[in-house]
Amino acid sequence: MKITITETVLQLLKHKKLDDKVLLLVTDDGGGKYSLQGGACSIGAKFTLIVLDEPDQLYQIKLENNANLDLYTSDYDLVFFTDGLTLDLQHYQITLKDNGGILDGAVQIANGQDIIAAFNKGTTANN
């Protein structure tokens, strides 16, 4: 699978010092390891760029890209991606689109370790 990263998104990632990190592009539907939000109504409608220091074995599909980013996804997330996949910056928001139109007009960026820590804290607090 190929994805185009526009120059504006690349500059944003460089500014945030994320262009040399492992990045995951995931659907944020409440079911994934790094899902921040979601539920049945948001399946395939919300996406997040997850920042990691090391690759995650559950996300092994490399997204070929023009910016040489270390960008991955999973088999599950791949279902939502079609031809013309592009990350762009519009109206100060990262957008994810394909040849059919905009998939998400406000892609978030989140730290994977923070998400896992929050999930673990919530699990421990409830036990």
N, C-alpha and C positions, 0 to 999 in steps of 0.2 A: 504494500500500500504506500502510495506517495502522498505527501502533503506539502503545500507551498507555504513558506513562512515569509510574510512581507517584511520589507526593510524596517517598517515602523515597529513591528512586533519584535524583530531581532534587536533593534536599538533599545526597546523597553527592557528586554531580557538582559541585555548587556548592562544597562543602567542599574538594574537590580542585582547584578552579578550572578545571574542564573544561567547564562549561556554555556557555562562549563559544567553544569550539574546534570544529573540524570533526571529527565523529565518524563512524566507519564501523562498521556491524554486519556482521561477516563470520563465515562458518562456518570453523572451525579444523580443517580436514581434511588439511592437508599440501600442498594443491595451489594455494593462493592466494598472492598477492604478500605478504600480511601474516600468513600462517599460521605459528603458533608450534609446533604439534604436529600430531599426527593420523596419518592413514593410512586404509586401507580400512574398518577397524572403527569409525572415529569419524565417518564421513561423515554430516553432518546432526545430530550429537549434541553437538558442542562449538562454542561461539560466543565471539567476542571483540569488545569495543568498542575500536577503534583510534582513537587520538587523533592528529590532524594539525593543522598550522598553516594549511594550504591544501587546497582540494579536490583529489582525485585523479581524473583523467580516466577511469580504469577503473571507478570507483564513482560513477555518475551518477544512480542512481535515488534520489530523495528519499523518505525515509520520513516521511510526514506524522505529526506527533505533537502532543500536547496541551501539551508543555512548550516548544514553539518552539525545540527543539534543531536545530542544523545537522547532521542525521543522514542518512547515505546508505548504500546497499548496491549490489551489482552484480546483473546478470541471473542469474548463477550462484547467488548467495546467495539470491535471491528465490524460487528453487525450493523452499526449505525453510520458507518463511513462509506461514501461512494466516490465516484470520480469527481475530480476538481476540488478536493478537500484543501481548504486554505484557512490559515490563521491570519487575521488582519486586525488593524486597530482603527476603529471608527467611533467618533464621538467619545473619545477617551475610554473606550471599552474594547476589550479583545473580543473579536467575533470569530465564530467558526462557521464556515459555509462550504457548500459544495455546488456542483452544477445546478442543483435544484433550488438553491436559495440558502438563506441563513438557517443554520441549525441551532445556534445560540448566540444572542447578541451581547452577552455579558459573561464570558468565560472567566472563571476565577483562577487565581494562582494560590496554592496552599502548600505548606510544608508537610510532607508525609509523616515525619517523625512526630510533629505536633498532633496530627490527627490520630495516630496510633496511641500516643500518650493519653489523649483525651478519652479515647474509647476504653483504654485500660483503666483509667481512673474511674470512669463511669461504671464499668463492670465491677471493679473492686468496691466501690461505694455502695452498690446495690446488693452485695453479698453479705 
